[in-house]
């Protein structure tokens, strides 16, 4: 994680914002504008919310250009024309989009053919390298948003109970192994058994699937062994590149957990962004969900 001095040094006067879906791009945009930074938004037609145009219309320091997910060469040309030398990725781009019907331009097609695997780090790392070669440095996605990184400790009124603590310890080992292969960052655990792991579907969908699995087993007559709740563990990758795919939780995470019957969420302090912390904590407290953030070096030590 960058220090406050390093983070301040990374804040450019003009910023290229490659915007995915969700609220992340808007939070970063607002934070950058609060620092007086001019923002050039590369909005992705398949992902970015149309609200981005409304946001730009009321702020002269924001300009929006819309692109298809496959138009890498056009993105670079736009950044050159706008004088952008530093850019940031914010917001999810669904991994399955890469395997959908999008048409990659010649540059993206060449890049895809060069990859030995199409996991997140491989793909986005290669895009970051292309941008760097073209004079556009991709910087940490937490730039301007350091206050939103989770602090260490129990964040809710309720601490994890002994059963949840055992599930956290077990789940961290599973999640760290999963993240090391760049498959996903989230696991759902019940009674020290792994119920579901995240893959392309994303965190909320993985949590929902875990809830469905427990409910389906209960309906099959195994309720006596399944009267237990889920603990959700979300980690950063062992060598997390803070430029992309940083773990994020928000109110949607709590909603998904409540619907799945999950009662505890464990995240990593300093490497997980929490959007709208007060609302997240309030919703978790209302649902009886415990949220705890451990330091990354401590997470690997727990058994």
C-alpha positions as CSV (number, residue, x, y, z in Angstrom):
1,X,0.0,0.0,0.0
2,X,1.3,3.5,-0.8
3,X,2.2,6.0,1.9
4,X,0.3,9.3,2.1
5,X,3.3,11.1,0.6
6,X,3.5,8.6,-2.3
7,X,-0.2,8.8,-2.9
8,X,-0.1,12.6,-3.0
9,X,2.7,12.4,-5.5
10,X,0.7,10.1,-7.7
11,X,-2.2,12.6,-8.0
12,X,-1.8,14.2,-11.4
13,X,-3.3,17.5,-12.6
14,X,-5.1,15.6,-15.4
15,X,-6.3,12.0,-15.0
16,X,-7.6,9.5,-17.4
17,X,-10.4,7.4,-15.9
18,X,-11.2,4.0,-17.5
19,X,-14.6,3.5,-16.0
20,X,-16.2,0.1,-15.4
21,X,-19.6,-0.5,-13.8
22,X,-20.9,0.4,-10.4
23,X,-20.2,3.3,-8.1
24,X,-16.4,3.0,-8.0
25,X,-15.8,5.3,-11.1
26,X,-18.1,8.0,-9.6
27,X,-16.4,7.9,-6.2
28,X,-13.0,8.2,-7.8
29,X,-14.2,11.0,-10.1
30,X,-15.6,13.0,-7.2
31,X,-12.5,12.5,-5.2
32,X,-10.2,13.6,-8.1
33,X,-12.3,16.7,-8.8
34,X,-12.2,17.6,-5.1
35,X,-8.4,17.8,-5.5
36,X,-8.8,20.0,-8.6
37,X,-7.8,17.3,-11.0
38,X,-9.2,17.4,-14.5
39,X,-10.7,14.1,-15.4
40,X,-11.0,12.5,-18.9
41,X,-13.3,9.6,-18.7
42,X,-13.1,6.6,-21.0
43,X,-16.6,5.1,-20.5
44,X,-17.2,1.5,-21.6
45,X,-20.5,1.1,-23.4
46,X,-20.9,-2.4,-22.1
47,X,-20.3,-1.5,-18.5
48,X,-20.4,2.2,-17.5
49,X,-23.6,3.8,-16.3
50,X,-25.2,6.5,-18.5
51,X,-25.1,8.7,-15.4
52,X,-21.5,9.5,-16.4
53,X,-22.8,11.8,-19.1
54,X,-25.0,13.7,-16.6
55,X,-22.0,14.0,-14.3
56,X,-19.9,15.5,-17.0
57,X,-22.6,17.9,-18.1
58,X,-22.5,19.7,-14.8
59,X,-18.7,19.8,-14.4
60,X,-16.5,21.6,-16.9
61,X,-13.5,19.7,-15.5
62,X,-14.9,16.3,-16.7
63,X,-15.0,15.1,-20.3
64,X,-16.5,11.7,-21.3
65,X,-15.6,9.6,-24.4
66,X,-17.5,6.4,-25.0
67,X,-15.8,3.2,-26.2
68,X,-16.6,-0.4,-26.9
69,X,-14.7,-2.8,-24.7
70,X,-12.6,-3.9,-27.6
71,X,-11.4,-0.5,-28.8
72,X,-7.9,-0.4,-27.2
73,X,-6.2,1.5,-30.0
74,X,-8.9,4.1,-30.0
75,X,-8.6,4.5,-26.2
76,X,-4.9,5.2,-26.5
77,X,-5.4,7.7,-29.4
78,X,-8.0,9.5,-27.2
79,X,-5.6,9.7,-24.3
80,X,-2.9,11.1,-26.6
81,X,-5.3,13.7,-28.0
82,X,-6.4,14.8,-24.5
83,X,-2.8,14.9,-23.2
84,X,-3.3,12.2,-20.6
85,X,-0.1,10.6,-19.2
86,X,-1.6,9.0,-16.1
87,X,-4.7,6.9,-16.0
88,X,-6.6,4.8,-13.5
89,X,-9.0,1.8,-13.8
90,X,-12.1,2.0,-11.6
91,X,-15.2,-0.2,-11.6
92,X,-15.7,-3.8,-12.5
93,X,-15.5,-5.0,-16.0
94,X,-17.1,-8.5,-16.0
95,X,-14.4,-11.0,-16.9
96,X,-16.9,-13.0,-18.9
97,X,-17.1,-10.0,-21.3
98,X,-13.7,-11.0,-22.7
99,X,-15.3,-14.2,-23.9
100,X,-18.5,-12.6,-25.2
101,X,-19.4,-11.2,-28.6
102,X,-17.2,-8.1,-28.4
103,X,-15.0,-7.4,-31.4
104,X,-11.4,-6.7,-30.4
105,X,-9.6,-4.2,-32.6
106,X,-6.2,-5.2,-34.1
107,X,-4.3,-4.1,-31.0
108,X,-6.4,-5.9,-28.4
109,X,-6.6,-9.0,-30.7
110,X,-2.8,-9.0,-30.9
111,X,-2.6,-8.7,-27.1
112,X,-5.1,-11.5,-26.5
113,X,-3.2,-13.8,-28.8
114,X,0.0,-13.1,-26.9
115,X,-1.5,-14.2,-23.5
116,X,-0.7,-17.6,-22.1
117,X,-3.8,-17.3,-19.9
118,X,-6.7,-14.9,-19.8
119,X,-6.9,-14.4,-16.0
120,X,-7.4,-10.9,-14.6
121,X,-3.8,-10.2,-13.8
122,X,-2.5,-11.5,-17.1
123,X,-5.0,-9.5,-19.2
124,X,-5.0,-6.3,-17.3
125,X,-1.3,-6.4,-16.7
126,X,-0.8,-6.7,-20.5
127,X,-3.1,-3.8,-21.1
128,X,-1.2,-1.7,-18.5
129,X,2.1,-2.6,-20.3
130,X,0.6,-1.5,-23.7
131,X,-0.5,1.8,-22.1
132,X,2.9,2.3,-20.5
133,X,4.6,1.7,-23.8
134,X,2.3,4.4,-25.3
135,X,3.2,6.9,-22.6
136,X,0.2,6.4,-20.4
137,X,1.0,5.2,-16.9
138,X,-1.6,3.2,-15.1
139,X,-1.6,4.2,-11.4
140,X,-3.2,2.7,-8.3
141,X,-7.0,2.5,-8.4
142,X,-7.0,3.7,-4.7
143,X,-5.4,7.0,-5.7
144,X,-7.6,9.7,-4.2
145,X,-9.5,7.0,-2.2
146,X,-7.1,6.1,0.6
147,X,-9.7,7.1,3.3
148,X,-12.0,4.3,1.9
149,X,-9.5,1.5,2.6
150,X,-10.6,-0.7,5.5
151,X,-9.0,-0.1,8.9
152,X,-8.0,-3.0,11.0
153,X,-10.3,-4.4,13.6
154,X,-14.0,-5.2,14.1
155,X,-16.0,-2.7,12.1
156,X,-19.5,-3.6,13.4
157,X,-21.2,-3.7,16.8
158,X,-20.8,-7.5,16.9
159,X,-17.5,-9.4,16.9
160,X,-17.2,-12.8,15.2
161,X,-18.3,-15.6,17.5
162,X,-16.0,-18.6,18.1
163,X,-17.6,-20.6,15.2
164,X,-17.2,-17.7,12.8
165,X,-13.6,-17.2,13.9
166,X,-12.8,-20.8,13.1
167,X,-14.5,-20.4,9.7
168,X,-12.5,-17.2,9.1
169,X,-9.2,-18.9,9.8
170,X,-10.1,-21.8,7.5
171,X,-11.5,-19.5,4.9
172,X,-8.5,-17.3,4.7
173,X,-6.3,-20.3,3.8
174,X,-8.7,-21.4,1.0
175,X,-9.2,-17.8,-0.3
176,X,-5.5,-17.0,-0.3
177,X,-4.9,-20.2,-2.3
178,X,-7.7,-19.3,-4.7
179,X,-6.4,-15.7,-5.1
180,X,-2.9,-16.9,-5.8
181,X,-4.2,-18.6,-9.0
182,X,-6.1,-15.4,-9.9
183,X,-9.4,-17.3,-10.0
184,X,-11.4,-15.3,-7.5
185,X,-11.0,-13.5,-4.1
186,X,-14.0,-14.7,-2.1
187,X,-15.1,-17.9,-0.5
188,X,-18.2,-18.9,1.5
189,X,-17.6,-21.2,4.5
190,X,-19.9,-23.1,6.8
191,X,-18.6,-25.1,9.8
192,X,-15.1,-25.1,8.3
193,X,-16.3,-26.5,5.0
194,X,-16.0,-24.6,1.7
195,X,-19.5,-24.1,0.3
196,X,-18.7,-21.9,-2.7
197,X,-15.7,-20.1,-4.3
198,X,-15.8,-17.1,-6.5
199,X,-14.9,-17.4,-10.2
200,X,-16.1,-15.3,-13.2
201,X,-19.5,-14.6,-11.7
202,X,-18.3,-12.1,-9.1
203,X,-18.6,-11.9,-5.3
204,X,-22.3,-11.2,-4.9
205,X,-23.2,-14.1,-7.2
206,X,-20.9,-16.5,-5.4
207,X,-22.5,-15.5,-2.1
208,X,-25.9,-16.1,-3.5
209,X,-24.8,-19.5,-4.9
210,X,-23.6,-20.5,-1.4
211,X,-26.9,-19.7,0.1
212,X,-28.7,-21.7,-2.6
213,X,-26.5,-24.7,-1.9
214,X,-27.2,-24.7,1.8
215,X,-31.0,-24.2,1.2
216,X,-31.1,-27.0,-1.4
217,X,-29.3,-29.4,0.9
218,X,-31.7,-28.5,3.7
219,X,-34.7,-29.1,1.5
220,X,-33.2,-32.6,0.7
221,X,-33.7,-33.5,4.4
222,X,-30.3,-32.6,5.7
223,X,-31.3,-29.7,7.9
224,X,-30.0,-31.3,11.0
225,X,-26.5,-31.0,9.7
226,X,-26.9,-27.7,8.0
227,X,-28.3,-25.5,10.8
228,X,-25.3,-23.2,10.4
229,X,-24.7,-19.8,8.9
230,X,-22.2,-18.8,6.2
231,X,-19.0,-16.8,6.8
232,X,-17.8,-14.9,3.8
233,X,-14.0,-14.3,3.4
234,X,-12.7,-11.9,0.8
235,X,-8.9,-11.4,0.4
236,X,-6.5,-9.5,-1.9
237,X,-4.2,-11.5,-4.0
238,X,-0.8,-12.4,-2.4
239,X,0.9,-10.0,-4.7
240,X,-2.0,-7.6,-5.2
241,X,-1.5,-5.1,-8.0
242,X,-3.3,-2.1,-6.6
243,X,-3.8,-0.7,-10.2
244,X,-6.7,-3.1,-10.8
245,X,-9.0,-5.7,-9.3
246,X,-8.6,-4.3,-5.8
247,X,-11.1,-6.0,-3.4
248,X,-14.3,-3.9,-2.9
249,X,-17.3,-4.3,-0.7
250,X,-20.4,-2.1,-0.5
251,X,-24.0,-2.2,0.5
252,X,-24.7,-4.8,-2.2
253,X,-22.3,-7.2,-0.5
254,X,-24.3,-6.9,2.8
255,X,-27.6,-7.4,0.9
256,X,-26.3,-10.5,-0.8
257,X,-25.1,-11.9,2.5
258,X,-28.4,-11.3,4.2
259,X,-30.3,-13.0,1.4
260,X,-27.9,-16.0,1.6
261,X,-28.1,-16.3,5.4
262,X,-24.4,-15.3,5.9
263,X,-23.6,-13.8,9.3
264,X,-19.9,-12.8,9.1
265,X,-17.7,-11.0,6.6
266,X,-13.9,-11.1,6.9
267,X,-11.8,-8.7,4.7
268,X,-8.2,-7.4,4.6
269,X,-7.4,-4.1,6.2
270,X,-5.5,-1.6,4.0
271,X,-6.2,-3.6,0.8
272,X,-10.0,-3.6,0.7
273,X,-12.1,-0.6,-0.4
274,X,-15.4,0.0,1.5
275,X,-17.9,2.1,-0.3
276,X,-20.2,4.1,1.9
277,X,-18.8,2.7,5.2
278,X,-21.5,4.1,7.5
279,X,-24.3,2.6,5.4
280,X,-22.5,-0.7,5.1
281,X,-21.9,-0.9,8.9
282,X,-25.5,0.2,9.7
283,X,-26.9,-2.4,7.3
284,X,-24.7,-5.1,8.7
285,X,-25.6,-4.2,12.3
286,X,-29.3,-4.3,11.4
287,X,-28.9,-7.8,9.9
288,X,-26.7,-9.1,12.7
289,X,-23.7,-9.4,10.4
290,X,-20.2,-9.1,11.9
291,X,-17.5,-7.4,9.7
292,X,-13.8,-7.8,10.7
293,X,-10.7,-6.5,8.9
294,X,-7.3,-8.1,9.5
295,X,-4.0,-6.9,8.3
296,X,-2.8,-8.9,5.4
297,X,0.4,-10.2,7.1
298,X,-1.7,-11.3,10.1
299,X,-4.2,-13.1,7.9
300,X,-1.6,-15.6,6.7
301,X,-0.5,-16.3,10.2
302,X,-3.9,-17.5,11.5
303,X,-4.5,-21.2,11.8
